[in-house]
Amino acid sequence: MARKPRETFGSRMGMLLAMAGSAIGLGNIWRFPYTLGKNGGAAFLLIYVIMLLFICLPVMISEYLIGRRGGSNPFRTFDRLAPGSRWRWMGFIAVLASACILSFYCVVGGWSVKYLDDACSGRLMGYEGDYAQFFGSFISSPWKPLAYTLLFLGMTGLIIAFGVRKGIERMSKIMISVLFVIIVLVVIRSLSLPGAVEGVRYMFVPDFSKVTADTCIAAMGQAFFSLSIGCGTILTYASYVHKDENIAASSAWIAFFDTAFAVIAGLAIIPAVYAIALMNGTDPDVSAGPGLVFITLPGVFQSMPLGGVAAVLFFLALLLAAITSAISLMEVVVAFIIEELHRSRMRAVLLSFVLCGGVGVFCSLSFGPLEGFRLFGLSVFDFFDYITSNIMLPVGGLLLAIFAGWRLRRANYLDELTNGGSLKLPRWLALTIYYLVKLVAPLAISLIFLNCILS
Ligand code: PHE
């Protein structure tokens, strides 16, 4: 059967920014600073970077390579590269994983819409009570967070409906550029507060006493989540990439951007939290967990000069980052529906909206009316967050590494990596990447899992 011509990204810059947009998201701004705070600051950062270089980057390169070679959605890509094997079900699970992530991601995305709305209208800075109460009463109310969740998902769907170039690429380009400018402005404001240097010291002076077996799994889970690997998003975006793209270089750029952005987001938040705590004579609470951004930070903005402007900019940045990632997640599901169920893009978007929105409703309600309902001892939201980040993504990464290292032929892997030999990638580097994927990554991921199960 003749293949339908597929859309591709229009330019190298557009492709890089779309992939960076997928990687840079709530994981960087919302998750990274509090995970860093909980796990010993710079000590965590060090472990994170090691994981990134030796496990995640090679896996990312492989996911990219598999995606470009297969040129389709995850299900069909695995079927093309290993015809008739069970690997295509791995592709299907990747589609499911993306849908599961999007289902809880859109809830937090909805919160950022709400906070931006409140920051713009002055309700956030004008609030006189405790922000824990502000946040708690919002997320536990039955309707409001639902409406924001669906609004966020609707905006995501609308962008995707315009297609790869006009929707995804164009919006990612604009949003990521604006995002960088905003976050730099917020960093300047945060670092110029008296006492901010204490927060910087906290981020960059390691405290190894807080490092445990769990730190490694937290660092690995965070790296997989933050780089968007293991669930078919990079694979799907890679299927829209030209054959002459340098896979290793692009992946390294995206990983670098993503990590730099996480550190910058940390610099926007942690020094400000320290400075304001110092001013108020309280303890800086940078390990406040998920509440850091939604509870601690509004209090910080409220106490600092120009805080109202900083709050608007910050929550706008959070929303932009969340949307560009949500787009990449929804596109995995949409590409699958278009190519496997033969629906138009518009219908595929609607179907994904209904599917992810349906599960998202339960995730959102698990902070309110469904609070008592547990799945394996966790609320619906925590369940989806936990199984996707800590299990599905690393297992997805493990399987990708096994597929790339053991199922694809070495010659094919190297051929794809060097674009049929036309790229001047040193042979030692290509071989190092290959063996990191074939041996080091699967072993390291398995050991980290084992360590966690046994401890
Ligand atoms: N990388 C995104 C973030 O940091 C989340 C994400 C995970 C997106 C997996 C796509 C796939 O927020």
Boltz pocket constraint, residues with backbone or C-beta under 6 A from the ligand:
constraints:
  - pocket:
      binder: B
      contacts: [[A, 22], [A, 23], [A, 24], [A, 25], [A, 26], [A, 27], [A, 28], [A, 101], [A, 224], [A, 225], [A, 226], [A, 227], [A, 228], [A, 229], [A, 231], [A, 233], [A, 321], [A, 325], [A, 326], [A, 328], [A, 329]]
      max_distance: 6.0
